[in-house]
Amino acid sequence: MSKKEIIKRYVLFIISLFFAALGVAITKRGELGVSPISSVANVLSCKFSALSIGTWLIIWNCVLIVGQVIILRRKFQLIQLLQVPLSFLFGYFTDFGMWCVSFIPVNVYPVKLIMVVAGVAVLAFGISLAVIADVIMNSGEAFVKAVSDTIHKNFGNVKIVFDISCVTLSVILSLVLFDFSLVGIREGTIISAFLTGTFVKFFTGRLSKPLNHCLSEK
């Protein structure tokens, strides 16, 4: 792979971060919960609102990066430290996305549902671009890969367990922090868990060929 192609792929990855973060922001605006991987940061942002959702996402992503280092130890590749600045970028993009959608009224339940579905679609679009860029994983996916490689289990199965674990941790945090009430995690989280993969498959199937053609030197 030439240097020019590598640069183009990283540019596409940064673009993918923007759309993924915007998707999180749109879903968050719907007030029905966010995707499983972002649910922990969302609950914490509801309780400790002095820090934005973007800042909590940065903290959560950095925790996952530390987790990779602990799991992989000497097998951890230094190139993966790029996840740190990219996590900060994702957090900043999320806060910018929150500002962009802050004017949208979400006073009625149907609008909230529309926001969740729209947010999931935009998030999946961003994930699809990241898959096509094929340069580096985000911290969540990289953490799952670290676990699956270490215990020699299928990535998809570990991803399911990871998502369930994130939701479980979010529920526990919400119950502890909000006097046994569920805050920051609702049906939108379930909708996101079921729809994201479908949307990713849809976008990847239609974008892979034209984007790879643009990225390739051939």
Steps between C-alpha positions, in 0.01 A plus 500: 500500500648835394541797734240694301243223542575472873444875540168480313389210717579689820313803369201275434532359851491849652190574292351177632564618856307818432192317373516239778522778759216690333293182515563471873399866543177459303408190698586676826273787402214252468525446876424128474852372555801455274691206352625232745866600472418865577243423771747510792623846402140613447388398849802670655435817298142507632620484860818706476390760248794728573678284243345471153401173335801546272736526796352190662541315170867599495543366853313177419701442182826556687387244760449252215846579363655434842303176505661399171847566640424290809357213293760495222805615700805452273277415206351850507619682188619859542308603187185436702586801717352700213171406661572762769497814281222348291294449816545868585394589147192279531409672828537846348295396197226369731476830688493687169224267383304570820523871422383438141185313607425704813235707316289194407188479722443156653183565697299205367582130504477437121766768441721335761470168317578666168811656655615162628457327164659791314790501746553126460503539121760779514707303754489193275605713202805614696582144606474388137749765391739385775470139383576603143792721607651191666787675682431490872215390725323725744571421863182298554555268205873477579419399858269225375768379258757496781271282710403269212864451398606431858229246584482367141130558456301629202509881471126525437413296807734703720348820356153387606625425853679837509187692397291315759767575762495872411121511535514305828764735641291799388191362675697440820650850490158653438340310788782599735526864391128578457337327799401181316372683191599438139645818354697528175418148388161416353341340198722704270796291617319179403395648165859601434630154590263332253510750212865607483627177346225503238578857399875431493443205267281718278750786470811280473347296220431812296806710581785249510558471125487871403698618804767233465533601137557861609748399768701264282791612285399252230 
